[in-house]
Amino acid sequence: MRILKVVSALLSYPQAELLDALYEIADEVKAYANLPSQQKAGLLSFIDTHKPKDLIEWQQGYVECFDRGRNLSLLIFEHIHGESRDRGQAMVDLLRVYREHGFELAAKELPDYIPLFLEYLSQRPKEEALDLLHGALPVLNLLGARLAERESAYAVLFDSLAVLAGDTQNPKALREQAATEGPDETLLRMDEIWEEEAVSFLGNPKACQTQAADQPLRYNPRISTMQS
């Protein structure tokens, strides 16, 4: 499932290494046989759009898109559990799954960060990876709809993930919901909120005493609470 590593790289915060690797990443997309031509063309168009881009400009656009509120947060459990205590437990369960398969995180990484989650899946057997990816689709599809509504180039990445997971649902309802959502009211306090939650999770001395869930992503998204 190297294609998941490709999407992971493209969805990560852009660094110079990513900009330098875009031609190689494009070759990976072209060589992947199990992705329909429409999604493959979308990924290649995304790559071609960013090849000539200035790195600072790309980084600024990324921050404006994903780091200025909760509606487009790339933290999966943010959309499922919000600020509830269940969110911390869900992250502990997912972190334990990673560690059981030898996948270690850097000190400041949260396990439900979507690019990180996709990188993990890219290292797992195909059936297992697609099963976990499918479990995350309620969140991934909602993010894709919101990005499409904003005419963001990143929407094609989520469209590709849905197709890879075998999702055949009509996205019309999600697009309609995204179109009626008001502004994200968490904008002004976002950095403060996320910093507090990350410290709370990482500083929990009892966190690793819990048992891992077989399917850490089998949750229903908090779609209704995301509307203003």
Contacts in CASP RR format, 6 or more apart in sequence:
PFRMAT RR
TARGET T0000
AUTHOR 0000-0000-0000
METHOD contacts of the structure
MODEL  1
MRILKVVSALLSYPQAELLDALYEIADEVKAYANLPSQQKAGLLSFIDTH
KPKDLIEWQQGYVECFDRGRNLSLLIFEHIHGESRDRGQAMVDLLRVYRE
HGFELAAKELPDYIPLFLEYLSQRPKEEALDLLHGALPVLNLLGARLAER
ESAYAVLFDSLAVLAGDTQNPKALREQAATEGPDETLLRMDEIWEEEAVS
FLGNPKACQTQAADQPLRYNPRISTMQS
1 121 0 8 1.000
1 122 0 8 1.000
1 124 0 8 1.000
1 126 0 8 1.000
1 129 0 8 1.000
1 130 0 8 1.000
2 28 0 8 1.000
2 32 0 8 1.000
2 122 0 8 1.000
3 28 0 8 1.000
3 29 0 8 1.000
3 32 0 8 1.000
3 34 0 8 1.000
3 35 0 8 1.000
3 122 0 8 1.000
3 160 0 8 1.000
3 164 0 8 1.000
4 118 0 8 1.000
4 119 0 8 1.000
4 121 0 8 1.000
4 122 0 8 1.000
4 129 0 8 1.000
4 133 0 8 1.000
4 164 0 8 1.000
5 118 0 8 1.000
5 119 0 8 1.000
5 122 0 8 1.000
6 25 0 8 1.000
6 28 0 8 1.000
6 29 0 8 1.000
6 32 0 8 1.000
6 43 0 8 1.000
7 43 0 8 1.000
7 118 0 8 1.000
7 157 0 8 1.000
7 160 0 8 1.000
7 161 0 8 1.000
8 114 0 8 1.000
8 115 0 8 1.000
8 116 0 8 1.000
8 118 0 8 1.000
8 119 0 8 1.000
8 122 0 8 1.000
9 18 0 8 1.000
9 21 0 8 1.000
9 25 0 8 1.000
9 115 0 8 1.000
10 18 0 8 1.000
10 25 0 8 1.000
10 43 0 8 1.000
10 46 0 8 1.000
10 47 0 8 1.000
10 157 0 8 1.000
11 74 0 8 1.000
11 114 0 8 1.000
11 115 0 8 1.000
11 118 0 8 1.000
11 154 0 8 1.000
11 157 0 8 1.000
12 18 0 8 1.000
12 115 0 8 1.000
13 59 0 8 1.000
13 62 0 8 1.000
14 50 0 8 1.000
14 55 0 8 1.000
14 58 0 8 1.000
14 59 0 8 1.000
14 62 0 8 1.000
15 55 0 8 1.000
16 55 0 8 1.000
19 50 0 8 1.000
19 51 0 8 1.000
19 53 0 8 1.000
19 55 0 8 1.000
19 58 0 8 1.000
22 47 0 8 1.000
22 50 0 8 1.000
22 51 0 8 1.000
23 51 0 8 1.000
25 47 0 8 1.000
26 44 0 8 1.000
26 47 0 8 1.000
26 48 0 8 1.000
29 35 0 8 1.000
29 40 0 8 1.000
29 43 0 8 1.000
29 44 0 8 1.000
29 47 0 8 1.000
30 40 0 8 1.000
30 44 0 8 1.000
32 40 0 8 1.000
34 164 0 8 1.000
35 43 0 8 1.000
35 160 0 8 1.000
35 163 0 8 1.000
35 164 0 8 1.000
36 163 0 8 1.000
39 156 0 8 1.000
39 159 0 8 1.000
39 160 0 8 1.000
39 163 0 8 1.000
42 156 0 8 1.000
42 159 0 8 1.000
42 160 0 8 1.000
43 156 0 8 1.000
43 157 0 8 1.000
43 160 0 8 1.000
45 156 0 8 1.000
46 153 0 8 1.000
46 154 0 8 1.000
46 156 0 8 1.000
46 157 0 8 1.000
49 153 0 8 1.000
50 58 0 8 1.000
50 153 0 8 1.000
65 72 0 8 1.000
65 147 0 8 1.000
65 150 0 8 1.000
65 152 0 8 1.000
65 154 0 8 1.000
66 72 0 8 1.000
66 73 0 8 1.000
66 74 0 8 1.000
67 190 0 8 1.000
68 184 0 8 1.000
68 187 0 8 1.000
68 190 0 8 1.000
69 184 0 8 1.000
69 186 0 8 1.000
69 187 0 8 1.000
69 190 0 8 1.000
70 78 0 8 1.000
70 79 0 8 1.000
70 82 0 8 1.000
70 184 0 8 1.000
70 186 0 8 1.000
70 190 0 8 1.000
70 226 0 8 1.000
71 146 0 8 1.000
71 181 0 8 1.000
71 184 0 8 1.000
71 226 0 8 1.000
72 143 0 8 1.000
72 146 0 8 1.000
72 147 0 8 1.000
72 184 0 8 1.000
73 79 0 8 1.000
74 113 0 8 1.000
74 114 0 8 1.000
74 115 0 8 1.000
74 143 0 8 1.000
75 110 0 8 1.000
75 112 0 8 1.000
75 113 0 8 1.000
75 114 0 8 1.000
75 194 0 8 1.000
76 112 0 8 1.000
76 113 0 8 1.000
76 114 0 8 1.000
76 117 0 8 1.000
76 136 0 8 1.000
76 139 0 8 1.000
76 217 0 8 1.000
77 87 0 8 1.000
77 88 0 8 1.000
77 90 0 8 1.000
77 91 0 8 1.000
77 112 0 8 1.000
78 87 0 8 1.000
78 112 0 8 1.000
79 139 0 8 1.000
79 142 0 8 1.000
79 143 0 8 1.000
79 221 0 8 1.000
79 222 0 8 1.000
79 226 0 8 1.000
80 87 0 8 1.000
80 90 0 8 1.000
80 139 0 8 1.000
80 219 0 8 1.000
80 220 0 8 1.000
80 221 0 8 1.000
80 222 0 8 1.000
81 87 0 8 1.000
81 88 0 8 1.000
81 90 0 8 1.000
81 219 0 8 1.000
81 222 0 8 1.000
82 222 0 8 1.000
82 225 0 8 1.000
83 193 0 8 1.000
83 197 0 8 1.000
87 197 0 8 1.000
87 201 0 8 1.000
88 200 0 8 1.000
88 201 0 8 1.000
88 204 0 8 1.000
88 207 0 8 1.000
89 210 0 8 1.000
90 112 0 8 1.000
90 216 0 8 1.000
90 219 0 8 1.000
91 110 0 8 1.000
91 111 0 8 1.000
91 112 0 8 1.000
91 201 0 8 1.000
92 201 0 8 1.000
92 204 0 8 1.000
92 207 0 8 1.000
92 208 0 8 1.000
92 210 0 8 1.000
93 210 0 8 1.000
93 211 0 8 1.000
93 212 0 8 1.000
93 213 0 8 1.000
93 216 0 8 1.000
94 111 0 8 1.000
94 112 0 8 1.000
94 117 0 8 1.000
94 216 0 8 1.000
94 217 0 8 1.000
95 105 0 8 1.000
95 111 0 8 1.000
95 207 0 8 1.000
96 208 0 8 1.000
96 210 0 8 1.000
96 211 0 8 1.000
96 212 0 8 1.000
97 212 0 8 1.000
97 213 0 8 1.000
97 216 0 8 1.000
98 104 0 8 1.000
98 105 0 8 1.000
98 111 0 8 1.000
98 120 0 8 1.000
100 212 0 8 1.000
101 120 0 8 1.000
101 123 0 8 1.000
101 124 0 8 1.000
103 120 0 8 1.000
103 123 0 8 1.000
105 111 0 8 1.000
105 116 0 8 1.000
107 202 0 8 1.000
108 198 0 8 1.000
109 116 0 8 1.000
110 116 0 8 1.000
110 198 0 8 1.000
110 201 0 8 1.000
111 117 0 8 1.000
114 140 0 8 1.000
117 136 0 8 1.000
118 133 0 8 1.000
118 161 0 8 1.000
121 129 0 8 1.000
121 132 0 8 1.000
121 133 0 8 1.000
122 129 0 8 1.000
124 132 0 8 1.000
130 164 0 8 1.000
130 165 0 8 1.000
130 166 0 8 1.000
131 215 0 8 1.000
132 215 0 8 1.000
132 217 0 8 1.000
133 140 0 8 1.000
133 161 0 8 1.000
133 164 0 8 1.000
133 165 0 8 1.000
134 165 0 8 1.000
134 166 0 8 1.000
134 167 0 8 1.000
135 165 0 8 1.000
135 215 0 8 1.000
135 217 0 8 1.000
135 218 0 8 1.000
136 217 0 8 1.000
137 161 0 8 1.000
137 162 0 8 1.000
137 165 0 8 1.000
137 167 0 8 1.000
138 219 0 8 1.000
138 220 0 8 1.000
138 221 0 8 1.000
138 223 0 8 1.000
139 221 0 8 1.000
140 158 0 8 1.000
140 161 0 8 1.000
140 162 0 8 1.000
140 165 0 8 1.000
141 158 0 8 1.000
141 162 0 8 1.000
141 167 0 8 1.000
141 169 0 8 1.000
141 171 0 8 1.000
141 174 0 8 1.000
142 174 0 8 1.000
142 177 0 8 1.000
142 178 0 8 1.000
142 221 0 8 1.000
142 223 0 8 1.000
142 226 0 8 1.000
143 158 0 8 1.000
144 154 0 8 1.000
144 155 0 8 1.000
144 158 0 8 1.000
144 159 0 8 1.000
144 171 0 8 1.000
144 174 0 8 1.000
145 171 0 8 1.000
145 174 0 8 1.000
145 175 0 8 1.000
145 177 0 8 1.000
145 178 0 8 1.000
146 178 0 8 1.000
146 181 0 8 1.000
147 154 0 8 1.000
147 155 0 8 1.000
147 158 0 8 1.000
148 155 0 8 1.000
148 159 0 8 1.000
148 171 0 8 1.000
148 175 0 8 1.000
148 178 0 8 1.000
149 175 0 8 1.000
149 178 0 8 1.000
149 179 0 8 1.000
162 171 0 8 1.000
177 223 0 8 1.000
177 227 0 8 1.000
180 227 0 8 1.000
181 226 0 8 1.000
181 227 0 8 1.000
181 228 0 8 1.000
182 227 0 8 1.000
182 228 0 8 1.000
183 228 0 8 1.000
184 228 0 8 1.000
185 228 0 8 1.000
186 193 0 8 1.000
201 207 0 8 1.000
END
